[in-house]
């Protein structure tokens, strides 16, 4: 299964990958745009998607909508820059399980991943 990372920026994609791998998480795939992220989600069936909010082809909100249409239980964490609070709010209402703010702080990122992936009681 593993984690799918969807981000149009090489630096952010690689940083996320590095932080997650160093904590022992498996990376299912890397996508550099929203369309590719939707395709990879359906092909790989990851346990979690780390999804950038702002991308040039389709934004994270649309990717979230498309994924949750077919997989309502999909676990998705939005990755945002400071100042995008209204978009984060919308993403949470649409089913995102959490969010992390860029630039990434490893402890915050890993805490969010752990909360979303923990088994429900």
N, C-alpha and C positions, 0 to 999 in steps of 0.2 A: 504494500500500500504506500506508505510514505507521504511526504508533503510535496505539494505542487506549489511552486513559486511563480507568480505572474507579475512581471514588472518590466516596463519598457527600457529601464536604465540598467546597463551592464553592471555599473558599480553597485547599485542597490541589490540587484539580483544576486551577485556574487557575495556581497556582504551577508545577506540573509542566509544564503547557502552555507557559508563558512561558519556563522554563529550556530545554525541548527546542527550541522555536522559535528561541530566541536562538543555539542551537548548530547551527542549520541542519536540524533534523529536521522531517519533515512529520507533522502530526497527522491521523490518519485519522478519529478521532471521540472524543467525550467521553460517558461514561456515568455517571449519578449513582446507580446501584444495581447490584447483582449481576445481576439478571434482565436489565436493559437491556444490561449488559456482555456477557452470553452472546449475546443477540440481535445486538448490533452486531458481535461477533466473527465470527459466521457470515455476516452481510451484507457486512462490509467486508474480511474476510480480511487483517487488519493484519500487518505483519512482526514486531510486538512488542506485548505488552500490559503496561501498567503497572497493577498490580492491588492495590488496597487490601485489607488483610487483614480489617479489622473494618468491616462494613457492616450496616445494620439488617435488610435483607430476607434475603439469603443471604450468608454470609461468603465471603471470598476463597478459602478452602480448597474450598468447594463449587463456586464459579465455576471454579477451576482444574480440579477433577475433571471438570466438565461439558465444558469446552473440550477438555481432553486426551482425553476419551473419543472425540470425533469428529476431533480433530486432534492426534495424539500428538507431533508435532514442533513444536507451537506454542511460541513463545518468550515466556515470561512472567517478569516481575520482580515480586516481591511488595514492597509498600510497607507498612512497619510502624512502630509506635511502640516506644520503648524498653520492654523488659520482656515482649516477646512472643516470646522466643527459642524456646520449645517449639513454638509455632505455625509459626515460620519453619522449624524443623527438619522438621516434618511436611510443609510445603509443598515443601521441597527434595526430600524422599523421594518426593513425588508428581509431581515433574517441573519445579518452578519452576527457572529457570536462574540466579536470583540474587535479591538483596533489597537494598533501600535503607531507611535508617532516617529517620523524621520526627523533628524538623523537617529538611527537605531542605537539604543542602549541595550546591550546584551541581556542584562538582568530583567529589564522591562519586557523585552521581546519574549524571552524564555518563560517568564511568569505568565504571560498571556497565552502562550502555546500550551503550557501545562494546564492552565485553567480550562481551556477549551477541550483538550484531549482527555482530561480525567474522566474515568468512568462515572456515570451518574448513579447515585445511591438509590 
